[in-house]
Each structure stands twice: as structure tokens, then as C-alpha cells.
Amino acid sequence: MARRYDCNDATDRTSGLREAASAVRRGELVVLPTDTVYGIGADAFSSEGVADLLDAKGRGRNMPTPVLIGSPNTLHGLVTDFSEQAWELVDAFWPGALTLVAKHQPSLQWDLGDTRGTVAIRMPLHPVAIELLTEVGPMAVSSANLTGHPSPEDCDAAQGMLGDSVSVYLDGGPTPGIVPSSIVDVTGAVPVLLRAGALSVEELRKVVPDLEVAN
């Protein structure tokens, strides 16, 4: 039976974050608010948890799960060949709606799907998400919807789709909107915008003027 906690209530928020952290450590799924939409998440290093996440969404391994982190410092243990321009993007836009596709450390024991040696990684601008990520470490997180359905902007919509496949729901109220994060590939010599979202090309080029846009 899924448990749900109102994170706008201080007592419920404390209990919810504690229960969510315990669930993540057990390899179970949780739903959490972010600065874009609600996400469904698991311990990034739990292959069973990530597989359950993909199953809950009805999603295949060909669409790997992004990773959310609670601090830019966490990047040091996760990525390699991270350029100076990539760090400039982190400094300018994290926490926030910017996802970076980077080469992950080859030694990492995780299975996020068919990643081909890369990881899509982001630090969200949401206090509940950051508190949970700070407690449990990197989480594989995808939008909390069934594949092909709209991304949820509130906890009711997420729970209506995912039901008891999730152990803990953290209800932070409505999210700011359904505009997704912008995605920039920093695996090459020049950053490439793969998806325009909350951050425009113009905003990104103020930090990395030679940013290219994928066809």
C-alpha cells in the first residue's frame, strides 16, 4: 500500500522524507516534486529499482533514465572528461532546469538502460527533491507518468497513473509547469543543445557562446 505525505506540513514532510529515504535504500520507488514536473525515482545504483521504474512507466531500456543529484560536488564521482564549459553551465544554471549529458565514470556499478557510456544528469531547484537527494545520493528519476501520458504537475495525477507501484508519494503541491529542462550534450569539444526547454538558446549562449544546436 502506497503512503503519501503532505510536504507543506512540517511534521508530515519530516516523516515523508524519512520514509522516502528508507524506501529508496530498500530499492523501492518514490514519487517526488521537482521544479518542472513530478518525478518517479529509485536509487541510481539499484539495478532492480531502475528496472522497476522502467516497468512502472511502461518504458523500455532504449530510453535510459536521467539522474538527479543534490549537489554539484556529486558530479566529481559520477562523470569524466567534464569540460570547463560544462562546469560553467553548472555554475550558471544549477540548481535549475538544465540537464547535461556527460560521459559517466566507467567504473560505476549502475544500469540506467542503454546509455552507451553517458548519463543525463541534473540538480533540480526544489527543496523537497534536494533534501531527499542529499540524504540518499544520486537517484534515477523520470517523469512520474505512464509512457505516452501527460507528465504530472501534481501528486494526484502521478498517483492516479502509478498507484501502488510506488511506495512513497511526497506531495509538494502543484509544480511550476510542464516546460521540461533544456538538455545540453557536453560529451564533445563543443556543447550541443539537444532539447530546448526552460532555458533558451540565447540564455545558454550567454555562458557558452559557441553552443551548437542539434538538427
C-alpha positions as CSV (number, residue, x, y, z in Angstrom):
1,M,0.0,0.0,0.0
2,A,1.5,3.3,-1.1
3,R,2.0,6.0,1.6
4,R,1.5,9.7,0.8
5,Y,2.9,12.7,2.8
6,D,1.9,16.4,2.6
7,C,5.3,18.2,2.4
8,N,3.6,21.5,3.0
9,D,3.0,20.3,6.6
10,A,6.3,20.4,8.6
11,T,5.6,17.2,10.6
12,D,4.3,15.3,7.5
13,R,7.3,16.5,5.5
14,T,9.8,15.2,8.0
15,S,8.1,11.8,8.2
16,G,7.7,11.7,4.5
17,L,11.3,12.4,3.7
18,R,12.4,9.8,6.3
19,E,10.1,7.2,4.8
20,A,11.1,8.0,1.3
21,A,14.8,7.7,2.1
22,S,14.2,4.3,3.7
23,A,12.2,3.2,0.6
24,V,14.9,4.3,-1.8
25,R,17.6,2.4,0.3
26,R,15.4,-0.7,0.0
27,G,15.4,-0.4,-3.7
28,E,11.7,0.8,-3.9
29,L,10.2,3.6,-5.9
30,V,9.2,7.1,-4.7
31,V,7.4,10.0,-6.3
32,L,8.8,13.5,-5.6
33,P,8.2,17.0,-6.8
34,T,10.7,18.8,-8.9
35,D,11.0,22.3,-10.4
36,T,9.4,21.0,-13.7
37,V,7.0,18.1,-13.1
38,Y,6.6,15.2,-10.6
39,G,9.2,12.5,-10.9
40,I,9.3,8.8,-10.1
41,G,12.7,7.8,-8.7
42,A,14.9,5.0,-7.4
43,D,18.4,4.6,-6.1
44,A,20.6,5.1,-9.2
45,F,22.8,2.2,-8.1
46,S,19.9,-0.3,-7.7
47,S,19.6,-2.1,-10.9
48,E,16.4,-3.7,-9.7
49,G,15.0,-0.4,-8.6
50,V,15.7,1.2,-12.0
51,A,14.2,-1.8,-13.8
52,D,11.1,-1.5,-11.6
53,L,10.9,2.2,-12.5
54,L,11.0,1.5,-16.2
55,D,8.3,-1.2,-15.7
56,A,6.1,1.1,-13.7
57,K,6.2,3.7,-16.6
58,G,5.9,1.1,-19.3
59,R,9.2,2.3,-20.7
60,G,12.0,0.3,-22.5
61,R,15.7,0.3,-21.9
62,N,16.2,2.2,-25.1
63,M,15.1,5.3,-23.1
64,P,17.6,5.5,-20.2
65,T,16.6,7.1,-17.0
66,P,18.2,10.5,-16.1
67,V,19.9,11.0,-12.8
68,L,19.2,13.8,-10.3
69,I,21.7,14.9,-7.7
70,G,21.6,17.1,-4.7
71,S,24.9,19.0,-5.1
72,P,27.2,19.9,-8.0
73,N,30.0,18.3,-6.0
74,T,28.5,14.9,-6.6
75,L,29.5,15.2,-10.2
76,H,33.1,14.5,-9.4
77,G,32.3,10.9,-8.6
78,L,29.9,10.3,-11.5
79,V,31.3,11.9,-14.7
80,T,34.6,12.0,-16.6
81,D,36.1,14.3,-19.2
82,F,33.9,17.1,-17.9
83,S,34.9,20.3,-19.7
84,E,35.4,23.8,-18.4
85,Q,32.4,24.9,-20.4
86,A,30.3,22.2,-18.7
87,W,31.3,23.5,-15.3
88,E,30.4,27.0,-16.4
89,L,26.9,25.8,-17.3
90,V,26.7,24.1,-13.9
91,D,27.7,27.3,-12.1
92,A,25.3,29.4,-14.1
93,F,22.1,27.2,-14.1
94,W,22.2,24.7,-11.2
95,P,20.1,24.1,-9.4
96,G,17.6,24.5,-12.2
97,A,16.1,23.3,-15.4
98,L,19.3,22.3,-17.2
99,T,20.1,18.6,-17.9
100,L,23.7,17.8,-19.0
101,V,24.5,14.7,-21.0
102,A,28.1,13.7,-19.9
103,K,30.4,10.7,-20.0
104,H,29.9,8.7,-16.8
105,Q,32.8,7.1,-14.9
106,P,33.3,3.7,-16.5
107,S,33.8,2.1,-13.0
108,L,30.3,3.0,-11.9
109,Q,28.2,0.0,-11.0
110,W,24.8,1.1,-12.3
111,D,22.4,0.2,-15.0
112,L,20.2,3.0,-16.2
113,G,19.3,1.5,-19.5
114,D,21.1,1.6,-22.8
115,T,23.2,4.7,-22.1
116,R,26.3,4.0,-24.3
117,G,28.6,5.3,-21.6
118,T,26.7,8.6,-21.0
119,V,24.4,9.9,-18.3
120,A,21.8,12.7,-18.4
121,I,22.2,14.5,-15.1
122,R,20.6,17.4,-13.3
123,M,20.2,19.2,-10.0
124,P,16.6,20.3,-9.6
125,L,15.6,23.6,-8.0
126,H,13.1,22.1,-5.5
127,P,13.7,22.0,-1.7
128,V,12.0,18.6,-1.2
129,A,13.9,17.0,-4.0
130,I,17.2,18.4,-2.9
131,E,16.6,17.3,0.7
132,L,15.9,13.7,-0.4
133,L,18.8,13.6,-2.8
134,T,21.2,15.0,-0.2
135,E,20.1,12.2,2.1
136,V,20.2,9.2,-0.3
137,G,22.6,10.3,-3.0
138,P,22.1,10.1,-6.8
139,M,18.6,8.9,-7.9
140,A,17.4,7.7,-11.3
141,V,14.4,9.9,-11.9
142,S,11.9,10.1,-14.8
143,S,8.6,12.0,-15.1
144,A,6.0,10.3,-12.9
145,N,3.7,9.3,-15.7
146,L,2.8,6.2,-17.8
147,T,4.7,6.4,-21.1
148,G,2.5,8.3,-23.6
149,H,0.5,10.1,-21.0
150,P,1.0,13.7,-19.9
151,S,3.7,14.5,-17.3
152,P,2.0,15.2,-13.9
153,E,2.0,18.6,-12.4
154,D,0.5,17.5,-9.1
155,C,0.7,14.4,-6.9
156,D,-2.9,13.3,-7.6
157,A,-2.1,12.9,-11.3
158,A,1.1,10.9,-10.6
159,Q,-0.7,8.6,-8.1
160,G,-3.6,8.1,-10.4
161,M,-1.2,6.7,-13.0
162,L,1.3,4.8,-10.9
163,G,-0.7,3.7,-7.9
164,D,0.8,1.0,-5.7
165,S,3.9,0.5,-7.9
166,V,5.3,3.4,-5.8
167,S,6.0,3.0,-2.1
168,V,6.0,6.7,-1.0
169,Y,4.5,9.8,-2.6
170,L,5.9,13.2,-1.5
171,D,3.2,15.8,-2.2
172,G,4.7,19.2,-2.6
173,G,1.7,20.8,-4.2
174,P,1.5,21.8,-7.8
175,T,4.8,22.1,-9.7
176,P,5.6,25.3,-11.6
177,G,4.7,23.9,-15.0
178,I,5.3,21.3,-17.7
179,V,8.1,23.1,-19.5
180,P,10.9,20.5,-19.4
181,S,14.5,21.1,-18.7
182,S,16.8,22.1,-21.6
183,I,19.2,19.3,-22.5
184,V,22.8,20.0,-23.5
185,D,25.3,17.4,-24.6
186,V,28.8,18.1,-23.1
187,T,30.5,14.9,-24.2
188,G,32.3,16.6,-27.1
189,A,34.6,19.6,-27.7
190,V,31.6,21.9,-28.2
191,P,28.4,21.8,-26.2
192,V,25.3,20.9,-28.2
193,L,21.7,21.7,-27.3
194,L,19.7,18.6,-27.8
195,R,16.4,19.9,-26.5
196,A,15.3,23.5,-25.9
197,G,13.2,23.8,-22.8
198,A,13.0,26.1,-19.8
199,L,16.4,27.7,-20.9
200,S,16.6,29.3,-24.3
201,V,19.5,29.1,-26.8
202,E,20.1,32.8,-26.1
203,E,20.3,32.3,-22.3
204,L,22.7,29.3,-22.7
205,R,24.9,31.2,-25.2
206,K,25.5,34.0,-22.7
207,V,27.5,31.4,-20.8
208,V,28.8,29.2,-23.7
209,P,28.8,31.4,-26.8
210,D,29.8,28.5,-29.1
211,L,26.9,26.3,-28.2
212,E,25.6,24.4,-31.2
213,V,22.0,23.3,-31.8
214,A,21.3,19.7,-32.9
215,N,19.5,19.2,-36.1
